[in-house]
Amino acid sequence: MKPGRNDPCSCGSGKKYKHCCLRAENAVVETPEEFLRRRLRAVIGDLAQRLLRFIGRQFEPGLIQEAWEDFTGETEPFDPKTPHIVVFMPWFFHHWYPSRANTRFPDLAARKATVASELILHQRRRLDPLLVRYLEACAAAAFSFHEAVRVEPGRGFLLRDLMLESETFVVEHRASRSVHTGDIVFAQIVRIDGLAMLEGCGPMAFQPLEKPVIINLRKTIRGRSEVVGEARLKERSLELIDLYLELAERKLHPVMPELQNTDGDPLEPHTLVFGIDDAAAAAAALDAAKLSDGETIKPDGERSYPQGRALEAGWTWASTGNPMHKSWTNTTLGQLALAGWQLKVNVNSAARAVRARALVERL
């Protein structure tokens, strides 16, 4: 039995359990990994605000807007409420520098200088050495697509870089609670002193079905090379970002699939109802129908018409083969049902409804 908090401790010390072994049991030994993580979190806690203040003092207005246009490939104004802010800002701080011919920041373009590298250049003496090392590690780390191989909720996950084809265990307490094995995230993994952390990570996880298009991009970036390095990924970062934005757009604004029949027509169920003056004559006309272009109207099974009961019968309107599925021997175009003084025809598109009406009226 586990002793109560105020019971004598079972170790025989004479102290209450809460003042003795309970404290030892609850004590958590902090690992070097956790110590470094907390130390880094302390020095980078206000990093984004610090870099934004530096931009405001050091550069003319328009720097973020120019980077945003490169990031999105569009000329729309920068939106700080965009869901992509968690990807854009780290990329802007650590990787982007002006590259267009008409840039308003030719000095940065000439030196290929990023915001983070300018901060180090102007404020190195005032920066924590660990922060400087972290900024340099961010500059060296490329954005990529990563597949979760193993997840330890509350601690981190083992991620496989789908571009570099390498695996890294990333310490990430919060994100590891929402990511599941097989999920794909777009992120930047920063490594320092054996510790791997996420600096920038997309706000959503992609499903494994998106993996083929990512592999195709890897083949394009790889070219004739056998492997892809982080330097190559950084050079082709805008292609990776374009794919991330495309996948994110599909996730954020899903488009319902357009359902079609095997003729390629939009799927729209139609029921045509005809008034019949002579049910027996109508049934005989359908039984004897001779159609062209490989189409047939065949009775559905054997039929009998008991005396004193209304005539009821059914037919299948079909054609031989199928334009979409070459292995099919026939394609059902519609179902016909005669009951009493009505003939109903059910088809699955507007085009087939027009054809069915013309066919029935002709017969």
Secondary structure, 3 states (H helix, E strand, C coil): CCCCCCCECCCCCCCEHHHCHHHHHHCCCCCHHHHHHHHHHHHHCCHHHHHHHHHHHHCCCCHHHHHHHHHHCCCCCCCCCCCCHHHHHHHHHHCCCCCCCCCCCHHHHHHCCCHHHHHHHHHHHHCCHHHHHHHHHHHHCCEEEEEEEEEECCCEEEEEECCCCEEEEEECCCHHHCCCCCCEEEEEEEEECCEEEEEEECCCCECHHHHHHHHHHHHHHHCCCCCCCHHHHHHCHHHHHHHHHHHHHHHHCCCCCCCECCCCCECCCEEEEEECCCHHHHHHHHHCCCCCCCEEEEECCCCCCCCCCCCEEEEEEEEECCCCCCCCCEEEEEEEEEECCEEEEEECCHHHHHHHHHHHHHC
